[in-house]
Amino acid sequence: MDFDLILNELSLRNPAPNKQIAQQKMSELIKTIKAVKTQGVKVSLRTQEDFHTTILAPNYPLRHWLNDADRDERLFIKILATKAPFSTDIVNSEIQDIENSTSLSEFRHQGEMAIGLGIAYILNTIAINTIAISLLSQECWDCNRVKLEFRCLDEDGEIISKIVEIIHASRSSHVQEHASLIQQNQERIYQNVSDGLEVWNRREELFPNIEFCDAVRKQLEEIRAGQLELQPVVSILFELHKCCKTWNNGYFNLDGYPIEESGESKPTLGKYFKERTFRCPDGKERLFERHVKLRFCNWRIHFFAEQPGIVVIGYIGRHLPTVKYRT
């Protein structure tokens, strides 16, 4: 799932008193962005066109920070800040008109025009997953929600003014306070998957910690819209993905997850190991003994815990033969 992080340009207007504090604030901004990523979402950083001319401290523009920052931080910001400024490259026609509508409406924070914060609010009202983020340059940005004054003209040309609130973060702890909301958005997206073909086509977006054997493509494509097995399959893949995100070392342990998992008996492996051996994306054939049970439909999802952070799916479909049951 993608999350757009809209950088609040107002937070860039107050340079730090010196280079060292500016570096600390940039490190905190990066920690905040990484905290969103650890929620299992793909992030894009949207900024104004003049982002790279930002003055972080006296005689210390952003381009100098890029030279001073360690390699990981430098690359992280450079890669993220490649999206078009704010909403200009978003496909939805409703969003494309946002910046063109500023003559009819405006957002202000403590009296100042707030373009980025306003766009973050509008994107969320039309179901785009968005969080406004700020450089922690002032105390007013040290919060997990920000209030704005929204002004617009009604049909009679009268000015309407109201206070609106947006989701916001300038520290990693603020992101943690939004974790349940991000999770709800994730679950809604998984619930709206239409069929198995969509699961396959969006597999890297939906399950970035899971790899799929080529044979699984056909198995997923056969799952049609409305088929009873669709949502249980998606739900299990989601749980495997969540567990994989936190798997750093040792055994891939599914305890505590709503999954019924087991291995195969030695007699079954002795007789039917070929039926459980699948070619992985790296070209190697592996035995997929471990599997998740979907008892209501007698389906199984066979997986191989390759290494911390990566699980491979080898089979999705009806129960494979065992010495006790042929199908």
N, C-alpha and C positions, 0 to 999 in steps of 0.2 A: 504494500500500500504506500502511496506517495503522500507526503506532507509538504506543503509549501510553507517555508519560514520567511516571513516578510520582515525585513530589517527596518526598524523604526529610524528614519533619517533624523528625527529630532534628537535622538540619543547620541548622534555624532557631532552635535554642534558645540559641545563643551569639552575642549581638549583637557587631557590630564595635565597636572602641573609639571610633570617631567617624564622622561623616556621610560624609566623603570615602572612607574605606575601605569603608564599606557600599555606596556607589555603585559602587566598583570591583568588589566581589564580585557585585553584581547584573548588572553589565555582563558579567562572566565567565560567569554563569549563562545569560544570553541568548546569548552566543557559543556555549556548549555546546549549547543547544537548536537554534540555527541550523545548527550542524555536523551534527546529525542530519538536518535538513531537506535539507542539500546532498547527502545520500546518495540523494536521489530518493524520499523517503518523506514521507507526510503525518503530521504529529505532533499529538497532543493532550496537553495538560498536565493531569495529575490531582493535586489537592491535597486537604488536609483542609479542612473547612468554615471553619475560622478563619484561613485563609491570609492574608486581607486585614488581619488584626489583628497580623500579625507585626511584632515590634520588631527593626529592622535595626541600630540603634545607640541609645545613650541618647537619649531624647526624639526619636527618629526612626523612627516606624512606617512600614510599607509605604505607607500612603496619602500620607505626605509625600514619599516617594520618587517616587510616581506624579506628584506635582505638579512635582518637580524634574527628572525624567528627560526626555530629549529625546523628541520626538513619536514617533519610530519605535520606541524601546524601550518607551515607555508603551503604545502601541497593540499592540505585539507581545505583551506579557504579558497585557493585557486580553483580547485575542482568544483567546489560547491557554487561559487559565485560566477558560474558560466551561463546561467539562465538569463533570458532577456529581462530587462528591468520591470519589476512588478508584474503587471498583467499582460504585457504586450504580445506574448507568444502563446497565451492560453487559447485553445481552440474555441471554447464555448462562446457563442456570439454575444450572450448576455454580459460576459466578463469583458469582452473586447471593447464594449461601450463605456466601461467604468471611467477610464481616464478622460474620455470625451464628454462625460456628463458633469464634470466638476463645476461648470458654469451654472448648473441647476441645483447642485447640492454641495455641501462641504462638511468636513469633520475638523474639529478643533480640540486641542488638548491644552488646558490652562491658557486659552486665548490664542494659541499658535496654530496655524494650519497644519494638519497632520495627515499627509497623503498616504504614507505607508500604513499607519494604524487604521485609517479609514478603509483602505482596500482590503486589509485583513478582515475587518468587520463584514464588508460586503461579500467577500468570498465565502465566509462561513454561513451567511444567510442563504446562499444557494448551494449548500452542501459540498463545498470544496474544503478539504481538510487543511486547515491553516492555523498557524500560531504566529503571533507577532513577537519578535524578539528584539531586545535592545542591548546596546553596550551599556554597562553599568556605570554611566558617567555622572549620574545624579541620583539622589535619594528617591526621587519620584518614580524612577524605573525599577526600584527594588520591590517588586510586587508581582503576583501571579495573575492579576487582572488589572486592566486599565479602563478608566471611564473617559468617554469622549462626548463632546457636544456635537450633535448632528443637526444640521440646518438644511432645509430644502424649501422649495416653493410648492404650494398646493395648486390645485386646478384654477383657483381664483387669483393666483399671483401673490398670495399671502405667505409670509415666512413662517414655517413651522420649526420649532426647536425642541429637541428632546435629548435626554442623556442615555447613551448606550454603553454597554460594557463588552470588552473583548478579552479573549484568552491571551495571556502574555507571559513571557519568561525572560529573565536576564541572569538567572542562576540555574544550575542543574537541579537544585532543590525545588525550584518552581515547576520544573518539568515533572518531577515526581508527584507533585500535587495534582497534575493533570493526567496522571497515568491511567486512572479508571476511565476518563473520557476518551483518551486515545484508544484504549482497549475496546470500548463500546463502538467506536467508529470502525475499528478493525473487524469486529464480529459482524457488524452490519454489512460490510463489503463482502465478507465471506458468505453470508447468507444470501446475497443477491447474485451469486454466480449462477448462470443460467443453465449450463450443461457441462459435460465432461470435456468437450472441445475447448471451452473457455478456460477450464482449469489448466489444460495443457498449454494453451497459448499464453496464459498469464502466470505460468508456474514460477518464473524467476521473480516476478513482482510479488506474488502472493506468498511464496514459500522460498525465500532466498537461501535458507540453510538446508534445503532439500534438493537432491539431484534425482533424476528419473532415468531409468533404463529406456532405451528406444522402444522396446516392446510395450511399454506402458502407454505409449501414445495411442495405439489402436484400442487398448483396453479402456482408456478414458473416452475416446471418441465414440465408443458404443454406448456411453451413458447419456441418455437423452434428457431433454428438458422435462421436468415433472417426475422423473423416475425416482422411486423411493430410495434408491441407494445413493443418489447424488449428494444430499446434504450430510449423511453420515460419513461418506468418503471424504468430503471437504473438511468436516469437523475433525476427523482423525488426522488428516494431513496437517491441519492447523495445530493440533496438540503436539504432534511429532516435531513440527517446526519450533514451537515454543520451548519444548524440552531441549531441543538441539541448541537453541540460542544460549542456554545456560550451561551447556555441557563443556566443561573446560579440561577435564582429565578423568581418567579412570573409566569405569563401566558406564555405558549409556543406560541410565536408570530411569524407568518410567513410573516409579512409585509416586503416588500423589496426583497423577494425571488420570482423567476419566477414560482410561484405555484398558481393555482386557488383552493382555499380551502373553505369549508363551513361545516355547521352542518346540521342536519336533522330537518324537521318540527315536531311539537308536534303530529299531526295526524299520520305521518309516524312512529314515534317512538312508538306511542300507539299501532299501528297495527302490525308493523314489527320489534319490538325491538329484538326478538329472532334471526332474520336473521343477526343482527348486534352485537350479543353477542358471543364472542370468548374466548376460554380458553387460557390464557397467559402462558408463560414459567414457572411462579411461581405456576401454578396450579389453579389460581383464574380465574373466568369468569368475563369479563368486557364488558361494552357496548361501542362499537367503533362508536360513533356518528360522529366524525370529519373525513373528507375524502378529498382527492385530486381528482380533475376531469381531466380525459383525454378525452376531448370532441370529438376529431377526431375519436375515436374508441368506445366511450360510455363506457369506463372503469373507475373504481374507485379504489383508494388505501385508505383503512380505517386504521386509526392509533389512538393510545391512548398515550397521553403525560403523562407518568407515574410519573416521577419526573425529576428535573433538571439533564440533561445529559443522560436521557434514554427515548426513544420513542419506542413503540411496534407497529409492523405492524400486523394487524389482518386479512386483506383480500386484495387480488390483483386479479381483474378480472372484468367481466361485471357488469354494473350498477345493484345494488340490488333493489328489488321491493320497490315502494313507493305508497302512496295512489293515486298519479296522474298517475304513470307509473308502470305497473306490472313488466317490465324488463328494 
